[in-house]
Amino acid sequence: MKTFLVILLSISSLSAGEWFGDWYVAESDGFHDVYAVHPFRKIGDKYCDLRPLFKWIDLGQARRSRVKNPMPLWQPVKFKVVQVFDGVLLVTNQAGNGEKHFVFRNHPRQQKLVDGDMFECLAFKLPDRFQYEDVRGSVITVEVYDYGERYDPAERLRQFQAQQKKDSTNNPVAGK
């Protein structure tokens, strides 16, 4: 418990736009929201750097309405876990106009979340659809959101450079 309190005190002393390990402090309409986020994520074969989006979030509601979202396919989401499936979460947004269910992939705490848990994060809405069978035997089709897989850009660069070196060794240019 003491460690947890120290972490919370450390985070609360940060300014908006600062990183604290895997936590990001964003200013939202006069108060700080602390998101468990990762700035570098991979969706399928696409690598994404979300830092421009975090800076846009820091603008606050009034300024954001005048500045175009630099990454509109990434959306802030707030979900409640309905059921934990193998590899995915069935979640609901509990909007004011009723519940809508979705499937959520790759949440960094997916193994620890249980039915009823709430979470907020930035997620990518995929064109995929997910089907499952409810308790009455009906097949339900829902939209899919993905947190993305975390990656280290420095490690990705090392792998790319190693592959380039390997390719140049295996395929020498004629005449050199």
C-alpha positions as CSV (number, residue, x, y, z in Angstrom):
1,M,0.0,0.0,0.0
2,K,2.8,2.4,0.8
3,T,4.3,2.0,-2.7
4,F,1.0,2.7,-4.3
5,L,0.6,5.9,-2.4
6,V,4.1,7.0,-3.3
7,I,3.3,6.4,-7.0
8,L,0.1,8.4,-6.8
9,L,1.8,11.3,-5.1
10,S,4.6,11.3,-7.7
11,I,2.1,11.3,-10.5
12,S,0.0,14.1,-9.0
13,S,3.1,16.3,-8.9
14,L,3.6,16.0,-12.6
15,S,2.5,18.7,-15.1
16,A,0.2,18.0,-18.0
17,G,2.1,16.5,-20.9
18,E,4.6,14.6,-18.8
19,W,5.3,10.9,-18.8
20,F,5.7,8.8,-15.7
21,G,6.8,5.3,-16.8
22,D,3.8,3.9,-18.6
23,W,1.5,6.7,-17.4
24,Y,0.7,9.9,-19.2
25,V,-0.7,13.0,-17.5
26,A,-3.1,14.8,-19.8
27,E,-4.8,18.1,-18.9
28,S,-8.5,17.9,-19.7
29,D,-10.7,21.0,-19.0
30,G,-8.8,22.3,-16.0
31,F,-7.9,19.1,-14.3
32,H,-5.4,16.3,-15.0
33,D,-6.5,12.9,-16.2
34,V,-3.9,10.2,-15.7
35,Y,-4.1,7.5,-18.5
36,A,-2.3,4.2,-18.5
37,V,-1.0,4.6,-22.0
38,H,1.8,3.6,-24.3
39,P,3.0,6.1,-26.9
40,F,4.2,3.4,-29.4
41,R,1.7,0.8,-30.5
42,K,1.4,-1.6,-33.3
43,I,-2.0,-2.5,-35.0
44,G,-1.6,-5.3,-37.4
45,D,1.5,-4.5,-39.4
46,K,1.2,-0.7,-38.8
47,Y,3.4,1.1,-36.3
48,C,1.9,4.1,-34.6
49,D,3.5,6.9,-32.6
50,L,0.7,8.4,-30.5
51,R,2.6,11.4,-29.1
52,P,1.0,13.9,-31.4
53,L,-2.4,12.7,-30.2
54,F,-1.4,13.1,-26.6
55,K,-0.3,16.7,-27.3
56,W,-3.7,17.4,-29.0
57,I,-5.5,16.0,-25.9
58,D,-3.5,18.4,-23.8
59,L,-5.0,21.4,-25.6
60,G,-8.2,21.2,-23.6
61,Q,-11.7,21.1,-24.8
62,A,-12.0,24.7,-26.1
63,R,-8.8,24.6,-28.1
64,R,-9.3,21.1,-29.4
65,S,-12.5,22.2,-31.1
66,R,-10.5,24.6,-33.2
67,V,-7.6,22.3,-34.0
68,K,-7.9,19.2,-36.2
69,N,-7.3,15.8,-34.4
70,P,-4.0,14.6,-35.8
71,M,-5.0,11.0,-35.5
72,P,-8.8,10.7,-35.9
73,L,-8.8,6.9,-36.1
74,W,-7.6,6.7,-32.5
75,Q,-10.4,7.5,-30.1
76,P,-10.6,8.0,-26.3
77,V,-12.9,5.2,-25.0
78,K,-14.4,4.4,-21.6
79,F,-15.6,0.8,-21.3
80,K,-17.0,-1.6,-18.7
81,V,-15.9,-5.2,-18.9
82,V,-19.0,-7.4,-19.4
83,Q,-17.2,-10.7,-20.0
84,V,-13.6,-12.0,-20.4
85,F,-13.2,-14.3,-23.4
86,D,-10.1,-16.1,-24.4
87,G,-7.9,-13.3,-25.8
88,V,-10.5,-10.5,-25.9
89,L,-12.8,-8.6,-23.7
90,L,-16.5,-8.1,-24.2
91,V,-17.2,-4.5,-23.1
92,T,-20.0,-2.0,-23.1
93,N,-19.9,1.8,-23.3
94,Q,-23.0,2.3,-21.2
95,A,-24.0,5.4,-23.2
96,G,-26.9,7.5,-22.1
97,N,-29.0,6.1,-24.9
98,G,-28.5,2.5,-23.9
99,E,-25.8,0.0,-23.8
100,K,-23.8,-1.0,-26.9
101,H,-21.4,-3.9,-26.8
102,F,-17.9,-4.1,-28.4
103,V,-15.0,-6.4,-28.3
104,F,-11.7,-5.0,-27.1
105,R,-8.3,-6.5,-28.0
106,N,-4.8,-6.2,-26.5
107,H,-5.6,-4.3,-23.3
108,P,-2.3,-4.1,-21.4
109,R,-4.0,-5.4,-18.2
110,Q,-6.3,-7.9,-20.0
111,Q,-5.2,-10.8,-17.9
112,K,-6.1,-8.9,-14.7
113,L,-9.4,-7.4,-15.7
114,V,-12.6,-9.1,-14.5
115,D,-16.3,-8.6,-15.2
116,G,-17.5,-5.2,-14.0
117,D,-14.1,-3.4,-14.2
118,M,-14.0,0.0,-15.9
119,F,-11.2,1.4,-18.0
120,E,-10.3,4.4,-20.2
121,C,-7.7,4.6,-22.9
122,L,-7.0,5.5,-26.5
123,A,-8.1,2.7,-28.9
124,F,-8.2,2.1,-32.6
125,K,-11.6,1.1,-34.1
126,L,-11.0,-1.8,-36.5
127,P,-13.1,-2.6,-39.5
128,D,-13.3,-6.2,-38.1
129,R,-16.4,-7.7,-36.6
130,F,-16.5,-10.3,-33.8
131,Q,-19.3,-12.9,-33.4
132,Y,-20.2,-14.8,-30.2
133,E,-23.0,-16.8,-28.9
134,D,-25.0,-15.4,-26.0
135,V,-26.6,-17.5,-23.2
136,R,-29.8,-17.9,-25.2
137,G,-27.9,-19.3,-28.2
138,S,-28.2,-16.2,-30.4
139,V,-25.3,-15.2,-32.5
140,I,-24.3,-11.6,-31.7
141,T,-22.0,-9.5,-34.0
142,V,-20.2,-6.6,-32.5
143,E,-17.6,-4.0,-33.6
144,V,-13.9,-4.4,-32.5
145,Y,-11.5,-1.9,-30.8
146,D,-7.8,-2.6,-30.4
147,Y,-5.4,-1.0,-27.8
148,G,-2.5,-2.2,-30.0
149,E,0.6,-4.0,-29.0
150,R,3.3,-2.0,-27.4
151,Y,6.6,-1.7,-29.1
152,D,10.0,-0.1,-28.4
153,P,11.0,2.2,-31.3
154,A,14.7,1.8,-30.5
155,E,14.4,-2.0,-30.7
156,R,12.4,-1.7,-34.0
157,L,15.2,0.5,-35.5
158,R,17.9,-2.1,-34.4
159,Q,15.9,-4.9,-36.1
160,F,15.5,-2.8,-39.2
161,Q,19.2,-2.0,-39.4
162,A,20.1,-5.7,-38.8
163,Q,17.8,-6.7,-41.6
164,Q,19.2,-4.1,-43.9
165,K,22.7,-5.3,-43.2
166,K,21.7,-8.9,-43.8
167,D,20.0,-8.0,-47.1
168,S,23.0,-6.1,-48.3
169,T,25.3,-9.0,-47.4
170,N,23.1,-11.6,-49.2
171,N,22.4,-9.4,-52.2
172,P,25.6,-7.5,-53.1
173,V,25.1,-4.8,-55.8
174,A,26.7,-5.8,-59.1
175,G,29.9,-4.1,-60.0
176,K,31.0,-3.3,-56.4
